[in-house]
Amino acid sequence: MEPKTPVKEALFRLFVYNNNKPLTVKQISKQLSELWEMSQFPRDIGEEKLSNLLKNISDYYIQPYGRKFYIKKY
């Protein structure tokens, strides 16, 4: 995944890559950090920031599943 990928799109792609397996915010943060650790485009992808983003994301159908998140299927 390109380091310039917008965070919302990166979240969606991460779920697709993981076969829509529910992930915790900690798992999401870890995977994105590993993907972008050498990026020229640093950004805050810490757990608190991602948690706030996931609570307010609606355009990618990412839904809570207990303490985890997944893409809601229609």
Buried (B, 14 or more C-beta within 10 A) or exposed (E): EEBEBEBBEBBBBBBEEBEEEBBBBEBBBBBBEEBBEEEEEEEEBEBEBBBEBBEEBEEBEBBEEEEBBBBEEE
